[in-house]
Amino acid sequence: MVEVDAYLDEAEALGTREIGFTGGEPFMNRDMIGMMRSALRRGFEVLVLTNAMRPMRRFEEELMAIRLEHGARLTMRVSIDHHSQAVHEAERGSGTWDKAIAGLRWLSDRGFRLAVAGRRVAGESEPAARAGYQRLFARLGINADAASTTALVLFPEMDATADVAEITESCWSILGLSPDAPMCSSSRMVIKRKGAPQPTVAACTLIPYDDQFVMGESLAHSATRVRLNHPHCARFCVLGGASCSG
């Protein structure tokens, strides 16, 4: 917690608005509840990306207390990899659908500010995917609007080996986008690798183990330009328009 608090202090001094917690599964970290409380006490908006399965459910009592105290600034984003059980379990494993849906319903029934992270499979349009999730939410009684790009964040399929267009500076005007659009223009990820003596700052949640995206040990020193040198940069962020933030 000492390391986390130091980064939260620095983020507060830099004027950061939102703190996100992700994994893997963030509730595998025994200090997760403490980290959430520490961020919320400082006034941050907090986004937690979770699978909503057993690790999260261990903390039901603590999560309810946090919701009652800070619910307006806390968003729980649940990973449901597709609106169909078959595709979700092809990604997550057999038996994961029922557990994830149960966790999603638990959060919704108890009034948490809720979002869902999903995927579009190859050949599936965004309107078709959103319609599929809306049918799922209606069937389950989930308090989420699949038409909202914040309530339902749809990620494209990610295959680092597949060909993807190279992003150059001229692409911004061609695509009608700003270089400020990708998350790495304004966000950073703090990670501590197993066995490492201290945390490091990375440019992106998707590629934290690629050394070219390691930005040093402080948030202030990480405020430099990021070169979009990975296939995920084009497929996921620029062309896919996806974002891990709230």
Buried (B, 14 or more C-beta within 10 A) or exposed (E): EEEBBBBBEBBBEEEBEBBBBBBEBBBEBEEBBBBBBBBBEBEBBBBBBBBBBEBBBBBEEBBBEBBEEBBEBBBBBBBBBBBBBEBBBEEBEEEBBEBBBBBBBBBBEBEBBBBBBBBBBEEBEEEEBBBBBBEBBEEBEBBBBBEEBEBBBBBBBBEEEEEBEEBEEEBBEEEEBEBEBBBBEEBBBBBEEEEEEEBBBBBBBBBBEBEEBBBBEBBEEBEEEBEBEBBBBBBBBBBBBBBBBB
